Amino acid sequence: MTFEAGNHVDLYLMSVALSRSQSGPSKSNPSATYRTVLYGPNPSKVKKPKSNKGMTIEGPPKANESNDITQTDGELWMEDAMTQSEIDGRREKIDSLLRSNPTPKAHEAVSKKFEVNAGKHWDEFYKRNGDRFFKDRHYLEASYPALSTPNFVFIECGCGVGNALLPLLESNPSITVIGGDFSKTAVETVKRDERFISAQTENVEGGRMGRAFSEVWDITESPYPGTYKPKVGGEEVPFGAGFADAAMLLFCLSAIPPAKFDKSVSHVRHCIKDGGLLFFRDYGRLDDSQMHLLPSCLKDTGRILSPDTYVKQDGTICHYFDKEEVRDVFESNGFEVVELEWVRRQYMNRGEGKARRRTWLHGVFKKKIEGVVEGEEVGRAEGEAVEGNGATNEKEKEKEKGKKAAGSRKSCNVS
């Protein structure tokens, strides 16, 4: 028995369509009906509040007329209707800092030092913070409805201490979760959690042992290295290719040097079945954290690896993405875009009485089926031919014949 993913992608797309048709998108947030909730409590355990104050699974309130959370009646968060003028101003501020400061970007040797010590820095981070730094991400099933599917097989790349994986084990009793992280300390923390231990010993339909797995994994170096037992009491075997219905890169790719994005995404792609999904969320360019981090990095030679990639004080790397950059990385590595959009929020800092303006990029990508001409997959799914596809195939055949003929002529000319 091999480790196989199910056929759940269509169910995901149907759930997205259903949620949109029931309540309809808004201009400022076209997908707010089923996702983009950032740190809400588990909706199965918490009653809907009487007021809209606080953070709930329904998402943040709309931006007020002044687009300033400090002018609201006690809201903790809201959508950020950042204007194009504000976006341009932030962009110019970053560009101006980089132009005016004489500090050069890190040279190759310094950059290599941070890459080599990345595992050490993340281990130190988790030794200091344990499982206390990040909150459990109970919003994921609102953001990515497929995670509620029965018998779903899901891998998270850069799982940390399990803030995404462990809540899913509670909310979806038949999901199989697989986590990999660069930090040995983080993986050990995941494996000590009672929810993980319980799921690890469960038998899954078909005889496979366990529905929770986690291993140390450097996605820049290889596909997932873990193993599993196809049968209770059997020997451990590698997961192999295409074992997952979906994978997730949740604030993970930003911690990797940009030169390794392609290789990392290709290793993640190896884990996903044909037609499977990749869920993405990460830091967007002009996020408040970038606006604060860049000035401090300019004071220390070697902490700027690129105009949008910096080294934090703790030695970990953070990259801030542009929308088209994300699109290019995934499309050039065998994925097609299902969703890709900015997520902008304002959060109230009560201690300082100030707003924090956060910017992320949210994406859903679908793994292309190898060897299938664009458009052919739809025809297969619907059991009918795609208009124009036959003509396209004929043209491709004619091109191949032309290439072979040219090759034959070239061979003759050589002799």
Secondary structure, 3 states (H helix, E strand, C coil): CCCCCCCCHHHHHHHHHHHHHHHCCCCCCCCCCCCCCCCCCCCCCCCCCCCCCCCCCCCCCCCCCCCCHHHCCCCCEEECCCCHHHHHHHHHHHHHHHHHCCCCCCCHHHHHHHHHCHHHHHHHHHHHHCCCCCCCCCCHHHHCHHHHCCCCEEEEECCCCCCCHHHHHHHCCCCEEEEEECCHHHHHHHHHCHHHHHHHCCECCCCCECCEEEEECCCCCCCCCCEEECCCCCCCEECCCCCEEEEEEECCHHHCCHHHHHHHHHHHHHHEEEEEEEEEEEEECCCHHHHHHHHHHHCCCCCEEECCEEECCCCCEEECECHHHHHHHHHCCCEEEEEEEEEEEEEEECCCCEEEEEEEEEEEEEECCCCCCCCHHHHHHHCCCCCCHHHHHHHHHHHHHHHHHHHHHHHHHHC
